Amino acid sequence: MAKSKEIRITINLECTGCVRSDGKIRNRGVYRYTTQKNRRNTPIRLELKKFCCYCGGHTIHKEIKK
């Protein structure tokens, strides 16, 4: 039997407020969170307001590709 797809998946959230030098090269200030989401309930990319220690405040963190 084939294994079914997992409903809950692990995702990475990246700070949108941190400064980036280039599109591919990232500075030290990029802060990330790891969390889980339900694929059935939330099919779109997740955006949460989380604390970033490099920015020094609460900023929007968006889901990124792994």
PDB file of N, CA, C and O in Angstrom, chain B, residues numbered from 101:
ATOM      1  N   MET B 101       0.827  -1.186   0.000  1.00  0.00           N
ATOM      2  CA  MET B 101       0.000   0.000   0.000  1.00  0.00           C
ATOM      3  C   MET B 101       0.870   1.247   0.000  1.00  0.00           C
ATOM      4  O   MET B 101       1.928   1.291   0.628  1.00  0.00           O
ATOM      5  N   ALA B 102       0.406   2.241  -0.707  1.00  0.00           N
ATOM      6  CA  ALA B 102       1.126   3.510  -0.757  1.00  0.00           C
ATOM      7  C   ALA B 102       0.780   4.364   0.460  1.00  0.00           C
ATOM      8  O   ALA B 102      -0.356   4.366   0.934  1.00  0.00           O
ATOM      9  N   LYS B 103       1.764   5.074   0.943  1.00  0.00           N
ATOM     10  CA  LYS B 103       1.550   5.953   2.093  1.00  0.00           C
ATOM     11  C   LYS B 103       0.848   7.228   1.636  1.00  0.00           C
ATOM     12  O   LYS B 103       1.252   7.840   0.648  1.00  0.00           O
ATOM     13  N   SER B 104      -0.196   7.627   2.348  1.00  0.00           N
ATOM     14  CA  SER B 104      -0.922   8.844   1.987  1.00  0.00           C
ATOM     15  C   SER B 104      -0.120  10.079   2.381  1.00  0.00           C
ATOM     16  O   SER B 104       0.774  10.004   3.224  1.00  0.00           O
ATOM     17  N   LYS B 105      -0.444  11.216   1.767  1.00  0.00           N
ATOM     18  CA  LYS B 105       0.245  12.456   2.095  1.00  0.00           C
ATOM     19  C   LYS B 105      -0.104  12.888   3.510  1.00  0.00           C
ATOM     20  O   LYS B 105      -1.226  12.690   3.977  1.00  0.00           O
ATOM     21  N   GLU B 106       0.858  13.472   4.175  1.00  0.00           N
ATOM     22  CA  GLU B 106       0.618  13.959   5.526  1.00  0.00           C
ATOM     23  C   GLU B 106      -0.274  15.187   5.477  1.00  0.00           C
ATOM     24  O   GLU B 106      -0.129  16.038   4.599  1.00  0.00           O
ATOM     25  N   ILE B 107      -1.194  15.274   6.424  1.00  0.00           N
ATOM     26  CA  ILE B 107      -2.089  16.429   6.483  1.00  0.00           C
ATOM     27  C   ILE B 107      -1.374  17.608   7.127  1.00  0.00           C
ATOM     28  O   ILE B 107      -1.477  18.737   6.646  1.00  0.00           O
ATOM     29  N   ARG B 108      -0.648  17.351   8.218  1.00  0.00           N
ATOM     30  CA  ARG B 108       0.097  18.425   8.883  1.00  0.00           C
ATOM     31  C   ARG B 108       1.527  18.410   8.356  1.00  0.00           C
ATOM     32  O   ARG B 108       2.207  17.384   8.400  1.00  0.00           O
ATOM     33  N   ILE B 109       1.978  19.570   7.854  1.00  0.00           N
ATOM     34  CA  ILE B 109       3.321  19.676   7.306  1.00  0.00           C
ATOM     35  C   ILE B 109       4.112  20.723   8.083  1.00  0.00           C
ATOM     36  O   ILE B 109       3.536  21.641   8.666  1.00  0.00           O
ATOM     37  N   THR B 110       5.429  20.580   8.086  1.00  0.00           N
ATOM     38  CA  THR B 110       6.317  21.535   8.737  1.00  0.00           C
ATOM     39  C   THR B 110       6.689  22.623   7.736  1.00  0.00           C
ATOM     40  O   THR B 110       7.068  22.331   6.601  1.00  0.00           O
ATOM     41  N   ILE B 111       6.576  23.882   8.165  1.00  0.00           N
ATOM     42  CA  ILE B 111       6.883  25.018   7.298  1.00  0.00           C
ATOM     43  C   ILE B 111       7.872  25.949   7.982  1.00  0.00           C
ATOM     44  O   ILE B 111       8.046  25.894   9.200  1.00  0.00           O
ATOM     45  N   ASN B 112       8.517  26.804   7.198  1.00  0.00           N
ATOM     46  CA  ASN B 112       9.430  27.826   7.714  1.00  0.00           C
ATOM     47  C   ASN B 112       8.821  29.194   7.468  1.00  0.00           C
ATOM     48  O   ASN B 112       8.302  29.464   6.385  1.00  0.00           O
ATOM     49  N   LEU B 113       8.884  30.064   8.482  1.00  0.00           N
ATOM     50  CA  LEU B 113       8.415  31.440   8.364  1.00  0.00           C
ATOM     51  C   LEU B 113       9.631  32.353   8.422  1.00  0.00           C
ATOM     52  O   LEU B 113      10.457  32.234   9.326  1.00  0.00           O
ATOM     53  N   GLU B 114       9.744  33.273   7.449  1.00  0.00           N
ATOM     54  CA  GLU B 114      10.892  34.168   7.367  1.00  0.00           C
ATOM     55  C   GLU B 114      10.450  35.609   7.559  1.00  0.00           C
ATOM     56  O   GLU B 114       9.403  36.014   7.053  1.00  0.00           O
ATOM     57  N   CYS B 115      11.242  36.380   8.286  1.00  0.00           N
ATOM     58  CA  CYS B 115      10.937  37.782   8.554  1.00  0.00           C
ATOM     59  C   CYS B 115      11.020  38.592   7.268  1.00  0.00           C
ATOM     60  O   CYS B 115      11.975  38.455   6.503  1.00  0.00           O
ATOM     61  N   THR B 116      10.019  39.435   7.030  1.00  0.00           N
ATOM     62  CA  THR B 116      10.017  40.284   5.837  1.00  0.00           C
ATOM     63  C   THR B 116      10.640  41.645   6.125  1.00  0.00           C
ATOM     64  O   THR B 116      10.924  42.396   5.192  1.00  0.00           O
ATOM     65  N   GLY B 117      10.857  41.976   7.381  1.00  0.00           N
ATOM     66  CA  GLY B 117      11.388  43.286   7.739  1.00  0.00           C
ATOM     67  C   GLY B 117      12.900  43.362   7.779  1.00  0.00           C
ATOM     68  O   GLY B 117      13.455  44.461   7.775  1.00  0.00           O
ATOM     69  N   CYS B 118      13.584  42.231   7.819  1.00  0.00           N
ATOM     70  CA  CYS B 118      15.049  42.226   7.892  1.00  0.00           C
ATOM     71  C   CYS B 118      15.660  42.648   6.565  1.00  0.00           C
ATOM     72  O   CYS B 118      15.087  42.411   5.502  1.00  0.00           O
ATOM     73  N   VAL B 119      16.831  43.276   6.637  1.00  0.00           N
ATOM     74  CA  VAL B 119      17.521  43.760   5.445  1.00  0.00           C
ATOM     75  C   VAL B 119      18.217  42.598   4.750  1.00  0.00           C
ATOM     76  O   VAL B 119      18.869  41.775   5.392  1.00  0.00           O
ATOM     77  N   ARG B 120      18.073  42.543   3.435  1.00  0.00           N
ATOM     78  CA  ARG B 120      18.751  41.522   2.643  1.00  0.00           C
ATOM     79  C   ARG B 120      19.679  42.225   1.653  1.00  0.00           C
ATOM     80  O   ARG B 120      19.319  43.255   1.083  1.00  0.00           O
ATOM     81  N   SER B 121      20.853  41.674   1.454  1.00  0.00           N
ATOM     82  CA  SER B 121      21.811  42.312   0.549  1.00  0.00           C
ATOM     83  C   SER B 121      21.497  41.998  -0.910  1.00  0.00           C
ATOM     84  O   SER B 121      21.525  42.895  -1.753  1.00  0.00           O
ATOM     85  N   ASP B 122      21.205  40.760  -1.212  1.00  0.00           N
ATOM     86  CA  ASP B 122      20.933  40.334  -2.580  1.00  0.00           C
ATOM     87  C   ASP B 122      19.751  39.379  -2.548  1.00  0.00           C
ATOM     88  O   ASP B 122      19.317  38.975  -1.469  1.00  0.00           O
ATOM     89  N   GLY B 123      19.230  39.015  -3.694  1.00  0.00           N
ATOM     90  CA  GLY B 123      18.111  38.079  -3.738  1.00  0.00           C
ATOM     91  C   GLY B 123      18.488  36.701  -3.232  1.00  0.00           C
ATOM     92  O   GLY B 123      17.681  36.029  -2.590  1.00  0.00           O
ATOM     93  N   LYS B 124      19.727  36.273  -3.521  1.00  0.00           N
ATOM     94  CA  LYS B 124      20.150  34.929  -3.134  1.00  0.00           C
ATOM     95  C   LYS B 124      21.053  34.931  -1.902  1.00  0.00           C
ATOM     96  O   LYS B 124      21.037  33.980  -1.120  1.00  0.00           O
ATOM     97  N   ILE B 125      21.837  35.988  -1.728  1.00  0.00           N
ATOM     98  CA  ILE B 125      22.737  36.079  -0.576  1.00  0.00           C
ATOM     99  C   ILE B 125      22.003  36.811   0.537  1.00  0.00           C
ATOM    100  O   ILE B 125      21.558  37.943   0.347  1.00  0.00           O
ATOM    101  N   ARG B 126      21.875  36.183   1.681  1.00  0.00           N
ATOM    102  CA  ARG B 126      21.133  36.779   2.792  1.00  0.00           C
ATOM    103  C   ARG B 126      22.078  37.191   3.909  1.00  0.00           C
ATOM    104  O   ARG B 126      23.071  36.518   4.185  1.00  0.00           O
ATOM    105  N   ASN B 127      21.755  38.295   4.539  1.00  0.00           N
ATOM    106  CA  ASN B 127      22.537  38.780   5.672  1.00  0.00           C
ATOM    107  C   ASN B 127      22.219  37.978   6.927  1.00  0.00           C
ATOM    108  O   ASN B 127      21.344  37.112   6.923  1.00  0.00           O
ATOM    109  N   ARG B 128      22.936  38.277   7.990  1.00  0.00           N
ATOM    110  CA  ARG B 128      22.753  37.615   9.275  1.00  0.00           C
ATOM    111  C   ARG B 128      21.378  37.922   9.862  1.00  0.00           C
ATOM    112  O   ARG B 128      20.865  37.135  10.658  1.00  0.00           O
ATOM    113  N   GLY B 129      20.774  39.038   9.490  1.00  0.00           N
ATOM    114  CA  GLY B 129      19.544  39.508  10.090  1.00  0.00           C
ATOM    115  C   GLY B 129      18.288  38.779   9.682  1.00  0.00           C
ATOM    116  O   GLY B 129      17.211  39.120  10.172  1.00  0.00           O
ATOM    117  N   VAL B 130      18.367  37.798   8.815  1.00  0.00           N
ATOM    118  CA  VAL B 130      17.166  37.073   8.410  1.00  0.00           C
ATOM    119  C   VAL B 130      16.805  36.100   9.527  1.00  0.00           C
ATOM    120  O   VAL B 130      17.568  35.191   9.853  1.00  0.00           O
ATOM    121  N   TYR B 131      15.624  36.313  10.108  1.00  0.00           N
ATOM    122  CA  TYR B 131      15.189  35.513  11.241  1.00  0.00           C
ATOM    123  C   TYR B 131      14.081  34.568  10.807  1.00  0.00           C
ATOM    124  O   TYR B 131      13.183  34.982  10.072  1.00  0.00           O
ATOM    125  N   ARG B 132      14.114  33.317  11.236  1.00  0.00           N
ATOM    126  CA  ARG B 132      13.145  32.315  10.800  1.00  0.00           C
ATOM    127  C   ARG B 132      12.537  31.575  11.984  1.00  0.00           C
ATOM    128  O   ARG B 132      13.187  31.343  13.004  1.00  0.00           O
ATOM    129  N   TYR B 133      11.273  31.213  11.813  1.00  0.00           N
ATOM    130  CA  TYR B 133      10.559  30.358  12.749  1.00  0.00           C
ATOM    131  C   TYR B 133      10.190  29.068  12.026  1.00  0.00           C
ATOM    132  O   TYR B 133      10.018  29.072  10.807  1.00  0.00           O
ATOM    133  N   THR B 134      10.067  27.975  12.754  1.00  0.00           N
ATOM    134  CA  THR B 134       9.585  26.713  12.215  1.00  0.00           C
ATOM    135  C   THR B 134       8.300  26.370  12.937  1.00  0.00           C
ATOM    136  O   THR B 134       8.238  26.427  14.165  1.00  0.00           O
ATOM    137  N   THR B 135       7.263  26.012  12.173  1.00  0.00           N
ATOM    138  CA  THR B 135       5.975  25.672  12.742  1.00  0.00           C
ATOM    139  C   THR B 135       5.293  24.639  11.854  1.00  0.00           C
ATOM    140  O   THR B 135       5.860  24.205  10.851  1.00  0.00           O
ATOM    141  N   GLN B 136       4.095  24.252  12.215  1.00  0.00           N
ATOM    142  CA  GLN B 136       3.314  23.302  11.428  1.00  0.00           C
ATOM    143  C   GLN B 136       1.995  23.919  11.028  1.00  0.00           C
ATOM    144  O   GLN B 136       1.465  24.788  11.719  1.00  0.00           O
ATOM    145  N   LYS B 137       1.460  23.454   9.886  1.00  0.00           N
ATOM    146  CA  LYS B 137       0.141  23.898   9.468  1.00  0.00           C
ATOM    147  C   LYS B 137      -0.619  22.724   8.894  1.00  0.00           C
ATOM    148  O   LYS B 137      -0.026  21.745   8.442  1.00  0.00           O
ATOM    149  N   ASN B 138      -1.938  22.832   8.917  1.00  0.00           N
ATOM    150  CA  ASN B 138      -2.808  21.821   8.347  1.00  0.00           C
ATOM    151  C   ASN B 138      -3.010  22.142   6.871  1.00  0.00           C
ATOM    152  O   ASN B 138      -3.510  23.215   6.530  1.00  0.00           O
ATOM    153  N   ARG B 139      -2.629  21.230   6.009  1.00  0.00           N
ATOM    154  CA  ARG B 139      -2.684  21.467   4.565  1.00  0.00           C
ATOM    155  C   ARG B 139      -4.116  21.614   4.064  1.00  0.00           C
ATOM    156  O   ARG B 139      -4.361  22.366   3.120  1.00  0.00           O
ATOM    157  N   ARG B 140      -5.048  20.923   4.668  1.00  0.00           N
ATOM    158  CA  ARG B 140      -6.451  21.002   4.238  1.00  0.00           C
ATOM    159  C   ARG B 140      -7.115  22.312   4.639  1.00  0.00           C
ATOM    160  O   ARG B 140      -7.858  22.893   3.849  1.00  0.00           O
ATOM    161  N   ASN B 141      -6.860  22.783   5.848  1.00  0.00           N
ATOM    162  CA  ASN B 141      -7.497  24.011   6.339  1.00  0.00           C
ATOM    163  C   ASN B 141      -6.833  25.275   5.814  1.00  0.00           C
ATOM    164  O   ASN B 141      -7.500  26.296   5.650  1.00  0.00           O
ATOM    165  N   THR B 142      -5.534  25.227   5.548  1.00  0.00           N
ATOM    166  CA  THR B 142      -4.787  26.406   5.123  1.00  0.00           C
ATOM    167  C   THR B 142      -3.994  26.078   3.858  1.00  0.00           C
ATOM    168  O   THR B 142      -2.790  25.836   3.945  1.00  0.00           O
ATOM    169  N   PRO B 143      -4.631  26.062   2.689  1.00  0.00           N
ATOM    170  CA  PRO B 143      -3.899  25.716   1.463  1.00  0.00           C
ATOM    171  C   PRO B 143      -3.004  26.847   0.952  1.00  0.00           C
ATOM    172  O   PRO B 143      -2.049  26.587   0.220  1.00  0.00           O
ATOM    173  N   ILE B 144      -3.296  28.105   1.328  1.00  0.00           N
ATOM    174  CA  ILE B 144      -2.486  29.235   0.871  1.00  0.00           C
ATOM    175  C   ILE B 144      -1.289  29.413   1.796  1.00  0.00           C
ATOM    176  O   ILE B 144      -1.220  28.813   2.869  1.00  0.00           O
ATOM    177  N   ARG B 145      -0.339  30.254   1.360  1.00  0.00           N
ATOM    178  CA  ARG B 145       0.848  30.510   2.182  1.00  0.00           C
ATOM    179  C   ARG B 145       0.479  31.294   3.430  1.00  0.00           C
ATOM    180  O   ARG B 145      -0.352  32.201   3.390  1.00  0.00           O
ATOM    181  N   LEU B 146       1.107  30.931   4.529  1.00  0.00           N
ATOM    182  CA  LEU B 146       0.788  31.490   5.835  1.00  0.00           C
ATOM    183  C   LEU B 146       1.585  32.769   6.092  1.00  0.00           C
ATOM    184  O   LEU B 146       2.761  32.857   5.737  1.00  0.00           O
ATOM    185  N   GLU B 147       0.935  33.762   6.714  1.00  0.00           N
ATOM    186  CA  GLU B 147       1.588  34.998   7.155  1.00  0.00           C
ATOM    187  C   GLU B 147       1.188  35.253   8.599  1.00  0.00           C
ATOM    188  O   GLU B 147       0.003  35.374   8.909  1.00  0.00           O
ATOM    189  N   LEU B 148       2.178  35.333   9.480  1.00  0.00           N
ATOM    190  CA  LEU B 148       1.920  35.579  10.895  1.00  0.00           C
ATOM    191  C   LEU B 148       2.778  36.730  11.382  1.00  0.00           C
ATOM    192  O   LEU B 148       3.868  36.970  10.863  1.00  0.00           O
ATOM    193  N   LYS B 149       2.278  37.440  12.383  1.00  0.00           N
ATOM    194  CA  LYS B 149       3.041  38.516  13.006  1.00  0.00           C
ATOM    195  C   LYS B 149       3.786  37.906  14.190  1.00  0.00           C
ATOM    196  O   LYS B 149       3.171  37.480  15.168  1.00  0.00           O
ATOM    197  N   LYS B 150       5.131  37.866  14.094  1.00  0.00           N
ATOM    198  CA  LYS B 150       5.969  37.258  15.114  1.00  0.00           C
ATOM    199  C   LYS B 150       7.062  38.247  15.525  1.00  0.00           C
ATOM    200  O   LYS B 150       7.289  39.249  14.848  1.00  0.00           O
ATOM    201  N   PHE B 151       7.734  37.955  16.637  1.00  0.00           N
ATOM    202  CA  PHE B 151       8.814  38.817  17.117  1.00  0.00           C
ATOM    203  C   PHE B 151      10.117  38.463  16.411  1.00  0.00           C
ATOM    204  O   PHE B 151      10.470  37.289  16.294  1.00  0.00           O
ATOM    205  N   CYS B 152      10.829  39.485  15.943  1.00  0.00           N
ATOM    206  CA  CYS B 152      12.140  39.318  15.316  1.00  0.00           C
ATOM    207  C   CYS B 152      13.170  40.023  16.192  1.00  0.00           C
ATOM    208  O   CYS B 152      13.063  41.226  16.432  1.00  0.00           O
ATOM    209  N   CYS B 153      14.168  39.279  16.671  1.00  0.00           N
ATOM    210  CA  CYS B 153      15.165  39.876  17.569  1.00  0.00           C
ATOM    211  C   CYS B 153      16.114  40.813  16.818  1.00  0.00           C
ATOM    212  O   CYS B 153      16.693  41.709  17.433  1.00  0.00           O
ATOM    213  N   TYR B 154      16.290  40.631  15.503  1.00  0.00           N
ATOM    214  CA  TYR B 154      17.164  41.514  14.736  1.00  0.00           C
ATOM    215  C   TYR B 154      16.485  42.842  14.433  1.00  0.00           C
ATOM    216  O   TYR B 154      17.130  43.890  14.472  1.00  0.00           O
ATOM    217  N   CYS B 155      15.178  42.807  14.129  1.00  0.00           N
ATOM    218  CA  CYS B 155      14.426  44.048  13.873  1.00  0.00           C
ATOM    219  C   CYS B 155      14.066  44.750  15.179  1.00  0.00           C
ATOM    220  O   CYS B 155      13.912  45.971  15.211  1.00  0.00           O
ATOM    221  N   GLY B 156      13.933  43.979  16.249  1.00  0.00           N
ATOM    222  CA  GLY B 156      13.600  44.542  17.547  1.00  0.00           C
ATOM    223  C   GLY B 156      12.120  44.796  17.733  1.00  0.00           C
ATOM    224  O   GLY B 156      11.741  45.659  18.524  1.00  0.00           O
ATOM    225  N   GLY B 157      11.278  44.073  17.031  1.00  0.00           N
ATOM    226  CA  GLY B 157       9.838  44.263  17.176  1.00  0.00           C
ATOM    227  C   GLY B 157       9.060  43.171  16.484  1.00  0.00           C
ATOM    228  O   GLY B 157       9.631  42.218  15.953  1.00  0.00           O
ATOM    229  N   HIS B 158       7.752  43.318  16.495  1.00  0.00           N
ATOM    230  CA  HIS B 158       6.872  42.354  15.849  1.00  0.00           C
ATOM    231  C   HIS B 158       6.720  42.728  14.379  1.00  0.00           C
ATOM    232  O   HIS B 158       6.290  43.834  14.050  1.00  0.00           O
ATOM    233  N   THR B 159       7.078  41.797  13.501  1.00  0.00           N
ATOM    234  CA  THR B 159       6.979  42.010  12.060  1.00  0.00           C
ATOM    235  C   THR B 159       6.253  40.837  11.428  1.00  0.00           C
ATOM    236  O   THR B 159       6.038  39.807  12.068  1.00  0.00           O
ATOM    237  N   ILE B 160       5.880  40.998  10.176  1.00  0.00           N
ATOM    238  CA  ILE B 160       5.195  39.929   9.458  1.00  0.00           C
ATOM    239  C   ILE B 160       6.219  38.908   8.987  1.00  0.00           C
ATOM    240  O   ILE B 160       7.243  39.262   8.402  1.00  0.00           O
ATOM    241  N   HIS B 161       5.932  37.641   9.248  1.00  0.00           N
ATOM    242  CA  HIS B 161       6.769  36.530   8.802  1.00  0.00           C
ATOM    243  C   HIS B 161       5.949  35.736   7.784  1.00  0.00           C
ATOM    244  O   HIS B 161       4.813  35.349   8.060  1.00  0.00           O
ATOM    245  N   LYS B 162       6.532  35.495   6.605  1.00  0.00           N
ATOM    246  CA  LYS B 162       5.842  34.776   5.536  1.00  0.00           C
ATOM    247  C   LYS B 162       6.437  33.384   5.352  1.00  0.00           C
ATOM    248  O   LYS B 162       7.617  33.150   5.614  1.00  0.00           O
ATOM    249  N   GLU B 163       5.592  32.476   4.898  1.00  0.00           N
ATOM    250  CA  GLU B 163       6.010  31.110   4.630  1.00  0.00           C
ATOM    251  C   GLU B 163       6.913  31.097   3.403  1.00  0.00           C
ATOM    252  O   GLU B 163       6.634  31.765   2.407  1.00  0.00           O
ATOM    253  N   ILE B 164       8.018  30.315   3.488  1.00  0.00           N
ATOM    254  CA  ILE B 164       8.943  30.208   2.376  1.00  0.00           C
ATOM    255  C   ILE B 164       9.028  28.750   1.931  1.00  0.00           C
ATOM    256  O   ILE B 164       8.600  27.843   2.645  1.00  0.00           O
ATOM    257  N   LYS B 165       9.589  28.539   0.736  1.00  0.00           N
ATOM    258  CA  LYS B 165       9.804  27.179   0.237  1.00  0.00           C
ATOM    259  C   LYS B 165      10.962  26.543   0.986  1.00  0.00           C
ATOM    260  O   LYS B 165      11.867  27.233   1.454  1.00  0.00           O
ATOM    261  N   LYS B 166      10.926  25.235   1.094  1.00  0.00           N
ATOM    262  CA  LYS B 166      12.031  24.510   1.737  1.00  0.00           C
ATOM    263  C   LYS B 166      13.090  24.162   0.736  1.00  0.00           C
ATOM    264  O   LYS B 166      14.098  23.550   1.090  1.00  0.00           O
TER     265      LYS B 166
END
